[in-house]
Amino acid sequence: MKATVIDADGAPTIETVPDPGLAPPGQLLLRVDAAALNPADVKVIEGQFAGRFLRARTQPLVPGFDFSGVVEAIGDGVASPRVGQAVFGHLPYSSKNTQGSLADYLVVPAESVGPKPDEVSHPTAAATATTGLTALQALRDLGRLRPGGRVLINGASGGVGAHAVQIARLLGAEAVVGTCSAAKMDFVAGLGAEPVDYRQTAFPATPGGPFDVVFDAAATASYRAARALLTDDGAYITTLPGFGLLFDMLAAAFSRRTAGVVVVKSQAADLTQLGGWLADGALETPLDTTVDRADVAEGLARLKSGAVKGKVAVRMR
Ligand SMILES: NC(=O)c1ccc[n+]([C@@H]2O[C@H](COP(=O)([O-])OP(=O)(O)OC[C@H]3O[C@@H](n4cnc5c(N)ncnc54)[C@H](OP(=O)(O)O)[C@@H]3O)[C@@H](O)[C@H]2O)c1
């Protein structure tokens, strides 16, 4: 099959690689119709330290965590989905993963996909998986967001942030404030948040609090900086684990204000929820750019430029 392979210079090229073969027990063989790009791909491609925890660094290096496509075959023990069904999802972060989604075919655990509604395009579905799941799980599970809550999203213009602003509203938040750069204030306002330029306002001085949830989607702040913005039992959640967070979590253990890190899980029920919201128009995945598979280099350059509003998707067919 054909796949996007990262060459010795770190550049993506389309090459022939071995087929993934039959679906093992509990897994699916998918035909990939679309994928999407994430900072995680950049970390893997550039060999960054964090990238080692996301997947195996085997050769050929085929990147990609987001996928949308059609089930070609199912392994033993898989009751759902069925062959021919359109599904989407996030390839779980695991050092056992040896192949990403930028390929004709992909093998994934059956429980890590959700049904793709007919009304939702493959690029939109793929571009919703990783960041939509991250935002939903951060706000609902770690943030314990309740209707009427007040939410601050740090990095509201990125993939995670753009989903988080909308999902906070869908979970019933009364007020959502979103930090971003000056050029993306209108974009963030359009998503449903009160925009704040992070270069003009120091993070601890962000107006609109106190907040029940501070979701540090960009992972540029800290629990210490967020504490003064939180309600007495508010939650700070970041997207990147680190030593700083370890100390923060220790400090938070003696406080009702919690600190945590989200680690995205590709759960069928959550993908079904996201697909439903997309299908009925409650959730939108802003596609900044959609490239053909031959132009993945262009998509990665766009992602790394910092100019993206929302997501970069890849058409695979
Ligand atoms: N833990 C997990 O399971 C998980 C899952 C998904 C993603 N992540 C991580 O989460 C992070 C964000 O992912 P993403 O997909 O949203 O990335 P992205 O689409 O590249 O967006 C990055 C965001 O960071 C903002 N930003 C940059 N500098 C900032 C600053 N100084 N203050 C506030 N915001 C700032 C950007 O705002 P402007 O563009 O307006 O400057 C943009 O909104 C990445 O590190 C990613 O690897 C973790």
The ligand as a Gaussian input file, in Angstrom:
#p B3LYP/6-31G(d) Opt

LIG

0 1
 N       -2.532000      15.240000      26.613000
 C       -3.191000      14.892000      25.510000
 O       -3.820000      13.834000      25.445000
 C       -3.186000      15.836000      24.344000
 C       -4.111000      15.676000      23.317000
 C       -4.121000      16.607000      22.278000
 C       -3.197000      17.650000      22.272000
 N       -2.286000      17.739000      23.256000
 C       -1.305000      18.841000      23.287000
 O       -2.028000      20.048000      23.508000
 C       -1.332000      21.145000      22.938000
 C       -2.277000      21.960000      22.079000
 O       -2.732000      21.168000      21.002000
 P       -3.528000      21.833000      19.791000
 O       -3.895000      20.749000      18.883000
 O       -4.589000      22.746000      20.302000
 O       -2.359000      22.729000      19.150000
 P       -2.480000      23.903000      18.065000
 O       -3.668000      23.669000      17.210000
 O       -1.151000      24.049000      17.465000
 O       -2.821000      25.198000      18.956000
 C       -1.886000      25.763000      19.831000
 C       -2.601000      26.848000      20.637000
 O       -1.681000      27.398000      21.586000
 C       -1.904000      28.801000      21.629000
 N       -0.756000      29.474000      22.212000
 C        0.525000      29.538000      21.746000
 N        1.279000      30.281000      22.585000
 C        0.453000      30.679000      23.596000
 C        0.636000      31.448000      24.780000
 N        1.827000      31.968000      25.106000
 N       -0.437000      31.652000      25.601000
 C       -1.647000      31.130000      25.300000
 N       -1.885000      30.387000      24.198000
 C       -0.838000      30.167000      23.366000
 C       -2.158000      29.158000      20.194000
 O       -2.748000      30.434000      20.116000
 P       -2.435000      31.433000      18.858000
 O       -2.349000      30.527000      17.649000
 O       -3.618000      32.343000      18.827000
 O       -1.121000      32.082000      19.147000
 C       -3.112000      28.029000      19.805000
 O       -4.418000      28.336000      20.246000
 C       -0.160000      20.513000      22.153000
 O        1.004000      20.581000      22.929000
 C       -0.590000      19.072000      21.980000
 O        0.487000      18.195000      21.793000
 C       -2.254000      16.867000      24.301000

